[in-house]
Amino acid sequence: MATSRDPRYAGYRVPAEVIAMAVWLYFRFPLSLRMVEEMLAARGITVSHETVRQWALKFGRDIADRLRCREPGR
């Protein structure tokens, strides 16, 4: 996962680990944006589904590429 020192995550009010986890959940499992929002809310992190969508658009490609590299058999 990314660290908070990564310049791509500078300026966000939530830590880079939370952003990376939310985007990972969205792309790794068949979850809707609202489900990811609810999962974060259950852990005390208040963000809207629109915020998760914007994170997915900005950081999703990088995280999805890393997921594909880890799949067994490839």
C-alpha positions as CSV (number, residue, x, y, z in Angstrom):
1,M,0.0,0.0,0.0
2,A,1.0,3.6,-0.4
3,T,2.5,5.7,2.4
4,S,1.5,9.1,3.5
5,R,4.8,10.5,2.1
6,D,3.7,9.7,-1.4
7,P,3.2,13.1,-3.2
8,R,0.2,11.8,-5.1
9,Y,-1.7,11.7,-1.8
10,A,-0.6,15.2,-0.6
11,G,-3.5,17.5,0.3
12,Y,-6.1,14.9,1.3
13,R,-7.6,15.0,4.7
14,V,-7.5,11.2,5.1
15,P,-4.3,9.2,5.3
16,A,-3.0,7.6,2.1
17,E,-3.6,4.1,3.6
18,V,-7.3,4.8,3.9
19,I,-7.5,6.1,0.3
20,A,-5.6,3.1,-1.0
21,M,-7.8,0.7,1.1
22,A,-11.0,2.2,-0.2
23,V,-9.9,2.0,-3.8
24,W,-8.6,-1.5,-3.3
25,L,-11.9,-2.6,-1.9
26,Y,-13.8,-1.1,-4.8
27,F,-11.7,-2.7,-7.5
28,R,-10.9,-6.0,-5.8
29,F,-14.4,-7.1,-4.7
30,P,-17.8,-6.5,-6.4
31,L,-18.7,-3.6,-4.2
32,S,-20.6,-0.5,-5.0
33,L,-19.3,2.9,-4.1
34,R,-22.0,3.2,-1.4
35,M,-20.9,-0.1,0.1
36,V,-17.3,1.1,0.3
37,E,-18.6,4.3,1.9
38,E,-20.6,2.2,4.5
39,M,-17.6,0.0,5.2
40,L,-15.4,3.1,5.9
41,A,-18.2,4.6,8.0
42,A,-18.3,1.5,10.2
43,R,-14.6,2.1,10.9
44,G,-15.2,5.7,11.8
45,I,-14.1,7.3,8.5
46,T,-16.7,9.6,7.1
47,V,-16.5,10.1,3.3
48,S,-19.2,10.2,0.6
49,H,-19.5,7.8,-2.2
50,E,-18.6,10.6,-4.6
51,T,-15.3,11.0,-2.8
52,V,-14.6,7.3,-3.2
53,R,-15.5,7.6,-6.9
54,Q,-13.1,10.4,-7.3
55,W,-10.4,8.5,-5.6
56,A,-11.1,5.5,-7.8
57,L,-10.8,7.7,-10.9
58,K,-7.5,9.2,-9.7
59,F,-5.7,6.3,-8.0
60,G,-7.6,3.3,-9.4
61,R,-5.5,2.5,-12.4
62,D,-2.3,2.3,-10.4
63,I,-3.9,0.0,-7.7
64,A,-5.7,-2.1,-10.3
65,D,-2.4,-2.6,-12.2
66,R,-0.7,-3.7,-9.0
67,L,-3.6,-6.2,-8.3
68,R,-3.2,-7.7,-11.7
69,C,0.5,-8.2,-11.2
70,R,-0.1,-10.2,-8.0
71,E,-2.6,-12.7,-9.5
72,P,-1.2,-16.2,-9.5
73,G,-0.5,-17.8,-12.8
74,R,0.4,-14.6,-14.6
